[in-house]
Amino acid sequence: MPENENFTIEIEGEVMEDLFPDLMSLEVELDDSLASLFKIKLSISQEADGLWRYLDDEPFRIWKQVSISGGVESEEPLISGYITHVKPNFETDPTECYLDIWGMDGSVLMDREEKLKDWPNKKDSDIASEVFRLYGFIPEIEESKVIHDEAISTIIQRETDIQFLKRLALRNGFECYVDGTTGYFRSAQIDESPQPILAVHFGDETNVTRFSLDVNALTPVNVAMLQVDRINKEILECLTESSLQTALGKTNSNGYLGQGMRPGQAYIGMNSATGSPEMSALCQGLFHEGHWFVTGEGEIIANQYAHVLKPRETVTIKGLGEMHSGIYYVTHVTHSFTPNGYTQSFKVKRNALEPSGSEDFSGTSGLLGGLL
């Protein structure tokens, strides 16, 4: 690998420097909705005593704690988790034998036991805070609004703790995940400052080797829900037709509907809520999810970007023309370290098209010059 591309693997707090000569590849997958993963691939060889290098070593056993950092010039934490799979592969040619070591972030500890438990008289955010603390995680919580009074209904958990919290997060329009020692239960942070700019076909500033987009007119829909009130038996109705999220561009999906066309509409079924506030939160969250109607994926050569791209944050992309250049929300990044170098594969999404005018396309002579 180039000298300025660096990574560190620690197992149980010990830096594994001896791995580097045998390291075939290292991948860290970070996703906005799934648990983070790491994959270490090592070349293994048979020793004179008949044993295989690494296979019987204490650090490479399941449930050992692993921390991985990486970057260009300086390193940043990428993942902290546990070894969950050890997969030796013995080929006919002994020089081609290798060992795969896979693992997940700390949320794997919350996915080990299905529980049947009641949670009376609590907000969803209170429950999230309590569950995260059970595993030693520091809660980073956005307060939810509804208190579930046991006189009306009680929240019942019938799944693992992380599945339960993700279910609660969905009905509040929140993200729920573990990063390092912190457990998050909160709205997407799309109003924070974007990460350093990605440039596609932009002369000397180009740092993206490939990029593709998909604009899907069918995903955005209005979301409705009907339910009988549990106390007075009245019909409760909820219809969400507008967004509370910041638009990452000038025109949302409704702005492209033809004359006389109405937005699509979907009804929530097989779900129940304790009342109008919870119905409203659920409909709003699903409405926001559907209005991410632009998705993209690409790959960065890390030396050219010189930064660690992170999911659950925004990034400005330029060089895509006036319609598609602008701010995107990063949903997935795979950091890959091989002898050929360090690359970052990424996925992004957007809930609007065209620049709003507030974007910072630094290093250009005017806005349109930075887009085209």
C-alpha positions in Angstrom: 0.0 0.0 0.0 1.1 3.6 -0.5 3.0 5.0 2.5 0.4 7.6 3.3 -2.5 5.1 3.4 -2.7 3.7 6.9 -4.8 1.3 9.0 -4.4 -0.3 12.4 -6.0 -3.5 13.7 -6.3 -4.0 17.4 -7.5 -7.3 19.0 -8.2 -7.1 22.8 -6.3 -3.8 22.9 -3.1 -5.2 21.2 -2.0 -3.8 17.8 -1.6 -6.7 15.4 1.5 -5.4 13.5 2.6 -9.0 12.6 -0.4 -9.5 10.4 0.7 -7.0 7.7 2.9 -9.4 5.7 0.1 -11.9 5.4 -2.8 -9.5 5.0 -4.6 -10.1 1.7 -7.4 -7.6 2.3 -9.3 -5.7 4.9 -12.8 -4.4 4.5 -15.0 -2.3 6.8 -18.6 -1.9 5.8 -20.5 1.0 7.4 -24.2 1.3 6.8 -27.0 3.7 7.9 -29.5 1.0 8.7 -27.5 -2.3 9.2 -24.8 -3.3 11.7 -21.3 -2.4 10.7 -19.1 -5.3 9.6 -15.4 -6.0 9.2 -13.7 -8.7 7.0 -10.0 -9.6 7.4 -8.4 -12.0 4.9 -5.1 -13.5 5.9 -2.7 -15.8 4.0 -2.0 -18.9 6.2 0.8 -21.4 6.0 1.6 -24.7 7.6 4.4 -24.7 10.1 7.0 -27.5 10.6 5.1 -28.9 13.5 2.0 -29.4 11.3 0.0 -26.5 12.8 -1.2 -23.6 10.7 -0.2 -20.0 11.3 -2.9 -17.9 13.1 -5.5 -20.8 13.3 -4.6 -21.8 16.9 -3.5 -18.3 18.1 -5.6 -16.9 21.0 -6.4 -13.5 19.3 -8.2 -15.1 16.4 -10.9 -16.8 18.2 -14.6 -15.9 18.1 -15.9 -13.1 20.4 -12.5 -11.4 20.7 -12.9 -7.6 20.7 -11.6 -5.9 17.6 -11.0 -2.2 16.8 -10.0 -1.0 13.3 -8.9 2.5 12.3 -7.7 3.8 9.0 -7.3 6.8 6.7 -4.9 8.9 4.6 -2.0 10.5 6.4 -3.9 10.3 9.8 -6.2 7.5 11.0 -9.8 7.7 12.2 -11.8 5.0 14.1 -13.8 2.9 11.6 -15.3 0.1 13.7 -15.2 -1.4 17.1 -16.8 -4.8 17.5 -16.4 -8.6 17.9 -15.2 -11.5 15.9 -18.3 -13.6 14.9 -17.0 -15.9 12.2 -13.6 -17.6 11.7 -13.4 -19.3 8.2 -10.2 -21.1 7.3 -10.0 -22.2 3.6 -7.6 -25.0 2.6 -6.8 -25.0 -1.1 -4.9 -27.7 -3.1 -2.0 -25.4 -3.4 -0.8 -24.8 0.2 0.4 -21.3 -0.8 -3.2 -20.3 -1.6 -4.7 -21.2 1.7 -6.3 -18.3 3.6 -8.3 -17.4 6.7 -11.4 -15.1 6.7 -12.1 -13.4 10.0 -15.5 -11.6 10.1 -17.1 -9.5 12.8 -19.8 -7.0 13.7 -20.1 -3.8 15.7 -21.2 -3.8 19.3 -24.9 -4.1 18.4 -24.3 -7.8 17.9 -24.4 -8.1 21.7 -27.9 -6.7 21.6 -29.1 -9.3 19.1 -28.4 -12.5 21.0 -31.6 -13.1 23.0 -35.3 -12.8 22.0 -37.3 -11.3 24.9 -40.9 -11.1 25.9 -41.1 -8.0 28.1 -43.6 -5.2 28.9 -42.5 -1.5 29.0 -45.4 0.4 30.7 -45.6 4.2 31.1 -42.5 5.0 29.1 -41.5 7.0 26.0 -39.8 5.2 23.3 -36.7 7.4 23.9 -36.7 6.4 27.6 -36.7 2.7 26.6 -33.9 3.2 24.2 -31.8 4.9 26.8 -32.4 2.1 29.3 -31.6 -0.7 26.9 -28.4 0.9 25.7 -27.2 1.3 29.2 -27.8 -2.4 29.9 -24.9 -3.1 27.5 -22.6 -0.4 28.7 -23.3 2.0 25.8 -23.6 5.7 26.3 -27.0 6.8 25.0 -27.2 9.6 22.5 -31.0 10.0 22.5 -33.5 12.4 20.8 -36.6 12.6 23.0 -39.7 11.1 21.5 -43.1 12.7 22.3 -45.5 10.0 23.2 -45.7 8.5 26.7 -47.4 5.1 26.5 -49.9 5.2 29.4 -50.6 1.7 30.5 -54.3 2.6 31.0 -54.4 2.8 27.2 -51.7 0.5 26.0 -48.4 -1.1 27.0 -45.5 -1.6 24.7 -44.6 -5.3 24.4 -41.2 -6.5 23.3 -41.2 -9.8 21.4 -37.7 -9.6 19.8 -34.1 -9.0 20.5 -33.1 -5.7 22.0 -31.7 -4.2 18.9 -34.6 -5.4 16.7 -36.9 -3.9 19.3 -35.2 -0.5 19.3 -35.1 -0.4 15.5 -38.8 -1.0 15.5 -39.4 1.9 17.9 -37.0 4.1 15.9 -39.0 3.4 12.7 -42.2 4.6 14.1 -40.5 7.8 15.3 -38.7 8.4 12.0 -35.4 7.9 13.8 -32.1 6.1 13.1 -30.9 3.5 15.7 -27.4 2.2 15.7 -24.2 1.6 17.8 -21.0 3.3 17.0 -18.0 2.5 19.2 -19.2 3.0 22.8 -22.3 5.1 21.9 -25.9 4.0 21.2 -27.8 6.4 18.9 -31.6 6.8 18.8 -32.3 10.0 16.9 -33.3 11.7 13.7 -31.0 11.7 10.7 -28.5 14.6 11.0 -29.0 16.0 7.5 -28.6 19.7 8.6 -25.0 19.3 9.7 -22.1 20.7 7.5 -21.3 18.4 4.6 -18.1 16.3 4.4 -15.3 17.3 2.0 -16.5 17.6 -1.6 -16.6 14.6 -4.0 -15.8 15.6 -7.6 -16.8 13.5 -10.7 -15.1 14.3 -14.1 -13.9 17.6 -12.7 -10.4 18.0 -14.1 -7.6 17.9 -11.5 -10.1 17.9 -8.7 -11.6 14.6 -9.7 -11.6 12.1 -6.8 -14.4 9.7 -7.8 -13.5 7.0 -10.2 -17.1 5.8 -11.0 -20.5 7.0 -10.1 -24.1 6.1 -11.1 -27.5 7.6 -10.2 -31.1 6.3 -10.1 -34.0 8.8 -10.0 -37.1 6.8 -9.1 -40.4 8.6 -9.7 -42.4 5.7 -8.1 -41.1 5.8 -4.5 -42.5 9.1 -3.2 -46.0 8.7 -1.8 -48.3 10.4 0.6 -48.9 8.1 3.7 -52.3 7.6 5.4 -53.5 5.6 8.3 -56.9 4.7 9.8 -57.6 3.2 13.2 -60.3 2.9 15.8 -59.5 4.8 19.1 -59.2 2.3 21.9 -61.0 4.4 24.4 -63.9 6.2 22.7 -64.1 4.0 19.6 -63.9 6.9 17.2 -62.2 6.6 13.8 -58.8 8.2 13.9 -57.4 9.4 10.6 -53.9 10.6 9.6 -52.6 11.8 6.3 -49.0 13.0 5.7 -48.6 15.1 2.5 -45.6 17.3 3.2 -42.0 16.8 4.6 -40.5 18.2 7.8 -37.0 17.2 6.6 -34.6 19.7 5.0 -34.7 19.3 1.2 -31.2 18.6 -0.1 -31.9 20.6 -3.3 -34.3 23.1 -4.9 -37.1 20.8 -6.1 -38.6 17.8 -4.4 -40.4 14.9 -6.2 -43.8 16.6 -6.3 -42.3 19.5 -8.3 -41.8 17.2 -11.3 -45.4 15.9 -11.4 -47.2 16.7 -14.7 -50.3 18.8 -15.0 -53.3 17.0 -13.3 -51.0 14.4 -11.7 -51.3 13.7 -8.0 -48.8 12.1 -5.7 -49.1 8.4 -5.1 -50.7 7.4 -1.8 -50.2 4.4 0.5 -52.2 3.2 3.6 -50.4 1.7 6.6 -51.8 -1.7 7.4 -50.9 -4.4 10.0 -49.7 -1.7 12.4 -51.4 -0.1 15.4 -50.7 3.1 17.4 -51.9 4.3 20.8 -53.4 7.5 19.4 -53.2 10.4 16.9 -49.7 11.6 18.0 -48.1 8.2 17.4 -50.0 7.7 14.1 -48.7 11.1 13.0 -45.1 10.2 13.8 -45.3 6.9 12.0 -46.9 8.4 8.9 -44.3 11.2 8.8 -41.4 8.8 9.2 -42.6 6.6 6.3 -43.3 9.6 4.2 -39.7 10.8 4.7 -38.3 7.4 3.8 -40.2 7.3 0.5 -39.1 10.8 -0.5 -35.5 9.8 -0.8 -36.2 9.2 -4.5 -32.6 9.7 -5.8 -30.0 7.2 -5.0 -26.4 6.8 -6.2 -23.3 4.8 -5.7 -19.6 5.2 -6.6 -16.0 4.6 -5.7 -13.3 6.9 -4.4 -9.5 6.5 -4.6 -8.6 7.5 -1.1 -5.3 9.2 -2.0 -7.2 11.6 -4.2 -10.0 12.3 -1.7 -7.6 12.4 1.4 -10.5 12.0 3.8 -12.5 9.2 5.5 -16.1 9.3 4.1 -18.7 8.4 6.7 -22.3 7.3 6.5 -25.1 9.1 8.3 -23.6 12.5 7.2 -24.0 14.6 4.1 -21.5 15.2 1.3 -21.5 17.6 -1.6 -20.9 16.1 -5.0 -20.0 18.2 -8.1 -19.4 17.6 -11.7 -22.8 16.0 -12.4 -24.4 18.9 -14.2 -26.9 21.4 -12.8 -29.7 18.8 -12.2 -27.7 16.3 -10.1 -24.8 18.2 -8.5 -25.5 19.1 -4.9 -25.8 17.7 -1.3 -26.4 14.0 -0.7 -26.9 11.9 2.4 -24.4 9.1 2.7 -26.0 5.8 3.5 -23.1 3.3 3.1 -19.3 3.2 2.8 -17.1 0.2 2.4 -13.4 0.9 3.2 -11.2 -1.5 1.4 -7.4 -1.9 2.1 -5.5 -4.2 -0.3 -1.8 -4.3 -1.5 -3.0 -2.2 -4.4 -4.2 0.6 -2.2 -7.1 2.0 -0.2 -10.5 2.6 -1.9 -13.9 3.7 -0.5 -17.1 2.4 -2.2 -20.1 4.5 -1.2 -23.9 4.9 -1.6 -25.9 8.1 -1.2 -29.4 9.4 -1.4 -31.2 12.7 -2.0 -34.8 14.0 -1.5 -34.6 16.8 -4.1 -32.9 17.8 -7.3 -31.1 20.9 -8.6 -29.1 23.1 -6.3 -30.9 25.3 -3.8 -28.2 28.0 -4.0 -26.8 27.5 -0.6 -24.3 24.8 -1.6 -20.6 25.5 -1.3 -18.8 24.2 -4.4 -15.4 25.6 -3.4 -12.6 26.0 -5.8 -14.8 27.1 -8.7 -15.5 30.3 -10.5 -19.1 30.7 -9.7 -21.9 28.3 -9.0 -22.7 27.1 -12.5 -19.0 26.8 -13.3 -18.7 24.4 -10.4 -21.6 22.2 -11.6 -21.1 21.8 -15.4 
